[in-house]
Structures are given as structure tokens and as C-alpha cells.
Amino acid sequence: MGGAVLAGLGAVAGGAYNKRDDLTQGVTWETDHLKYAGDLWDEATLAKRVEDLIDIENEHGVIFRTFVRLFVPHQISVTHFIF
């Protein structure tokens, strides 16, 4: 049984090594997302982000808009979400 466990661990390690670029990309995305989510609690940083967006819009003509969809509890179903 010990040999089977070692073979299984070797297969997992080999698979992780082969997919290391995908794993690194996933970890990078998650780290960047957590940095952004952490900024949501920092009012000064949020204000700076909005000011930067306004400056970009005024200086370069890039238009930023926010679209919000209000979900009423009885209207929520799986068909409202795209995965």
C-alpha cells in the first residue's frame, strides 16, 4: 500500500509541476484581486481611484460608466447569471 501512496503523490506532484504556469497565473490573479478588495475598505484610496478616472476621462476622452442591476428576491434564478 505504501508504494501506491507514493505513486499517487508522485503523480500529483508531476501534475502540479506540469501545470505550474497555470497555478502561478491563478495565484497572481487571486493576489491582485485581494489587493483590490482590500482597497475597498480604504476611503482615501477609493477617492484617488475615482479622481484618476475623472482625470483620464477629461484628459483623454475615455468614458467610464457604471451599470447596476437590482435583483429583486423573487426574480433571482440561475438564468440571470452567465458563467
C-alpha positions as CSV (number, residue, x, y, z in Angstrom):
1,M,0.0,0.0,0.0
2,G,2.9,2.4,0.7
3,G,4.0,2.1,-2.9
4,A,0.6,3.1,-4.2
5,V,0.5,6.1,-1.9
6,L,4.0,7.2,-3.1
7,A,3.0,6.7,-6.7
8,G,-0.2,8.8,-6.1
9,L,1.9,11.5,-4.5
10,G,4.3,11.4,-7.4
11,A,1.5,11.7,-9.9
12,V,0.1,14.7,-8.0
13,A,3.5,16.4,-7.8
14,G,4.1,15.7,-11.5
15,G,0.8,17.1,-12.5
16,A,1.3,20.2,-10.4
17,Y,4.8,20.7,-12.0
18,N,3.3,20.4,-15.5
19,K,0.6,23.0,-14.6
20,R,2.9,25.3,-12.7
21,D,2.3,28.2,-15.1
22,D,-1.5,27.9,-14.8
23,L,-1.1,27.7,-11.0
24,T,1.2,30.7,-10.9
25,Q,-1.3,32.7,-13.1
26,G,-4.2,31.7,-10.8
27,V,-2.2,32.7,-7.6
28,T,-1.3,36.0,-9.3
29,W,-4.9,36.8,-10.2
30,E,-6.1,35.9,-6.7
31,T,-3.4,38.1,-5.1
32,D,-4.3,41.1,-7.3
33,H,-7.9,40.6,-6.6
34,L,-7.3,40.6,-2.8
35,K,-5.3,43.8,-3.2
36,Y,-8.2,45.4,-5.0
37,A,-10.7,44.1,-2.4
38,G,-8.5,45.4,0.4
39,D,-8.7,48.9,-1.3
40,L,-12.5,48.8,-1.0
41,W,-12.0,49.5,2.8
42,D,-9.7,52.4,2.2
43,E,-11.7,55.5,1.6
44,A,-8.7,57.7,0.6
45,T,-7.6,55.1,-2.0
46,L,-11.1,54.8,-3.4
47,A,-11.3,58.6,-3.7
48,K,-8.0,58.6,-5.5
49,R,-9.2,55.9,-7.9
50,V,-12.3,58.0,-8.8
51,E,-10.2,61.1,-9.2
52,D,-7.8,59.3,-11.5
53,L,-10.8,58.0,-13.6
54,I,-12.2,61.5,-13.9
55,D,-8.7,62.8,-15.0
56,I,-8.4,60.1,-17.6
57,E,-11.9,61.0,-18.9
58,N,-11.2,64.7,-19.0
59,E,-7.7,64.4,-20.5
60,H,-8.1,61.5,-22.9
61,G,-11.8,61.4,-23.6
62,V,-12.2,57.9,-22.3
63,I,-15.8,57.5,-21.0
64,F,-16.4,55.4,-17.8
65,R,-19.9,54.3,-16.8
66,T,-21.2,52.1,-14.1
67,F,-24.2,49.9,-14.8
68,V,-26.1,48.4,-11.8
69,R,-28.7,45.7,-11.8
70,L,-31.0,45.5,-8.9
71,F,-32.1,41.9,-8.2
72,V,-35.5,41.6,-6.5
73,P,-35.5,38.4,-4.4
74,H,-38.4,36.8,-6.2
75,Q,-36.8,37.4,-9.6
76,I,-33.4,35.7,-8.9
77,S,-32.9,32.5,-10.7
78,V,-29.9,30.7,-12.3
79,T,-30.9,32.1,-15.7
80,H,-30.0,35.6,-14.6
81,F,-26.3,34.7,-14.3
82,I,-23.9,33.9,-17.1
83,F,-21.0,31.6,-16.1
